[in-house]
Amino acid sequence: MIVVLGVLNLLLGTAYFGYGVVTATEMKRDWRSFGFSHFGAAWITMSFTCGPHHLIHGYHITFEGQGAGPLDLVAVVAGLPVGVLWLSLRVEAFLGGRGDRFIVGIPGWLRAMPALALLYTAVMVVAGAGLYLGGGADRWNWSIAANFTLVIVYLAVGYYVLRTQLRNHPTLGGWSVSGLCLAAIFPTCALMHGVWAVYVATGTYYDDVHHRINDWLSVPAALYFLWVVHRLYQDALRDWNRGPDEVAATAEPFSLVP
């Protein structure tokens, strides 16, 4: 378990950095046509703060003998599939491909997602609370405070992304795969940070000056992203979603219903 969790965190950190580089390259390439993108800038700041968090965590586990918590492994594995799918769509768009897919209607597996998400969240929260209360937690530091702040902000981001999908569904008659992935990524990231903070508080994990500096830099980056998503939700921010001629890009519909 230690090796798996350490490697997964190193891969996550590398993936975040990779996406930050892709986004920065994309912004530079299309700046003259589309102008400045707050969404792109927010993703860059988040990529270059979330990436180091996972790299530092993975380094502690893999190379410094830090223990691995089973709840942490569950949180990472649960969030990994949607993260990989979303990243693959973004890379596809960067290379000139479609960059998104469209789900027609409400297939059965999608209907089950809210109940499964609530069950998963409840189990993780109860298990984390039991670990905290039963593990002799007697510590509180700035790094833990930063991560619990990120839990709140990431949940808020996920809320607005999901609300956008729900608002667009009656008009579009379906769902954006990229949007659904984002709606799942942020709550799962919130749980990862919450679990990490609990393990630090109980002494299973340790943080250092690198974690503390990086995680507090993550807070304004996350707040900036929340501001961007909220403004886009209110349709109060012109970004690349409207393009140089105020025309939104569209994805070719297809159905995932068997």
N, C-alpha and C positions, 0 to 999 in steps of 0.2 A: 504493500500500500504506500509506503514512504516513497519508493522509487516512482511509482505511477503518479502520485500527487505532485511530486517535485517536477517531473518531466512535463506534466500537463500545465503547470504554472509557468514554466519556462517557455513552452509553446504559446501559451496565451499572451505572455508578455511580448514575445517576438511578433505575434500576429497583430497586436495593437500597434506596435511600432511600424510594421509593414503597412497597415492601413493608413496610419498618419502620413507616411511617405507618399502613398498612392494619392491621398486627398490633396496634399500639398502640391504634388505634380499636376494633378487635375486642375486645381485652382490656377496655377501658373499658366498652364496651357490654354485655358478658356477664359482668362481674365478679361481680355479685350472684348470678347463677345458677350459675356454674361455679367461682368463687373465683379464686385466683391461679394462673397458668399458668407453670411454669418453662420449658416449651418455648417459649411465646410470648415471655417475657422474654429467653431466650437468643437467639431470632431477632432481637429488636429490637436487642440489643447487637451482634450480628454484622452486621445490616443497616447500622447506623450507624458501623461500622468498615470493613467491606468496601466500602461505597459510596464513602467518601472516598478509599480506595486507588485505585480505578478512575478517579475524577474527577481526582485529582492526576496520575495517569499519563496520562490522556487529555489533560489540559491541557498537560502538558509536550510531548506529541507534536504536538498540534494548533496550539498557540499559541506555543510557545517553541523550535520547530525541532529538537526531539530526534529522533534517528533511530528507525526502527521495525525490529524484528527479525522475520524471517519465522516463526521458531518461536513467537513470541508471538501472531502472527496465527492460526497453525494451532491453538494452544491455545484461543484465544478462540472461534474459529469452531466447533471441535469441541464445546465446552461450551455454546454458546449455545442450540441447539435444545431440549435437556432443561430448561435454565433457563427458557426462554420457556414451554414446556409446563407446567412446574410452577407458574410464576407465574400463568398463565392459570387453572389449576385453583383456586388460592388466591383469586384475584379472584372467580371464579365462586361459590365458597363464601361469600365475604364479602357478595356480592349476593343470597344466599339460594338459590343453585343447588346442584347435587349436590356439586361440589367434588372429585370423584374418579371414576375409572372402574375397571373390573375386567376383567382379561384372563383368559379361561378357558383352562386347559391350558397347554401350552408351544408356541406357534407357532414356525415355522422361523426367523423373523428373531430371535426371542428366544434360541433355541438357539445362534445364531451370535454373539451379543453377547459372551460371555466370551472367545472366541478373538480377536475383533476388538479388544476392549478390551486384551487382553494384547499384541497386535501393536502397537496404537497406543502403549501405554505404553512398550514396548521401544524403538520407533523414537524416541520423544521423549527417553527417558533416554539412549540412545546418542548422539543428535544433540546433546543438551545437554552431555553429558560431553565430546564431541569439541570443541564450541565453547569450553567452559571450559578444556580442556587445550591447545587449539591457538590460543586467542585471547589468550594472554599475560596471563591473569588473575593479578593480583598484589595484589588488594585484598580486604579483609574488614572489614566494618563492622557496626554494630549493626542496621542495617536489613536487611542480608543475613541475619544470624543470625535475626532475627524471622521472615523469610519462609521460611527453611528449617524453623524450628520449626512454622510453620503448615502446611507440607507434611506433616509427621509427624502433626499433630493432625487435619487434614482427612482423611487416609487412614484414621485410626482411626475417625473419625465414619462415613465411608463403609462401613467394615467392619461396624460394628454395625447400620447401617441395612440393609445387604445380608443380614446374618445374620438379622435380624428377618423379612425377606421370605422367606428360605429356610425358616425355622422355621414360618412361618404357611402356606406353600404346601400341605403335605400335608392340612391341615385345611380350608383354604378352597378348594382345588382350582384356584387361580389366583393372580393377582398384582395388587397395587394399583399403578395407573399413577403415582400421586403418590409412593408409596414407591420404585418403581423409578427415578423421576426423581431423588429425593434420593440414592439409592445411586450414581447417576452424577454428580450435581452436585459432590459433595465431592471425589472423585478428580480430576475435571477442574479444579476450583478449585486443588487441590494442585499440579497441573502448571503452571497459570498462575503461581502464586507461585514455583515452582521456576525456571521459565523467566525470570521477571522478575529473580530474584536472580542468575542466571547472566549475564544481559545487563548488570546493574549491575557485577558482578565483572570483566567484560571491557571495561568502559568504554563500551559502546553506549548504555546508559541511565545516568542519574544520579539520585541520590536527594537529598533535602534534609531540612531539619528537620521539615517537614510529614509526609513519608513516615516518618521515623524515629519520630516521636511516634505517628502513627496506627497504624503496623504493630505497635508494641509494645503499644498498647491492644488491637489485634486478638488478641493471644495469650491474655490472660485471657478475652476474649469467646469465643474458640474452645474453650478448656479448659472453660468453663462449659457450652457446648453439648455437648461430649463427655461431660461428667458427666451431663447431662440424658438424652442418648440412651442412655448405658450403663445408667442407672437404669431407664429405660423398658424397655430390653431385658431387664433382670432382673425386670421387673414389680414393682419396688420403689418406684415413684413414682406417686402419684395425680395425674393431670393431666386436661386436658380430653378426653383419649382415653376417659375413663370417664364423664364427664358428671355432672350433679348427682345422678342416681339410679344411678350406677355402671353405666349402660347405654351401651355403645359405639355410635357412629353407624355405619351400614352404607351401602355404596354399591350401587346397583342393578347386578347383573352384566350384562356384555355381552361378546361375543366379538370379538376382532380377527383371528381366524383366517379366511382367505379361504374 
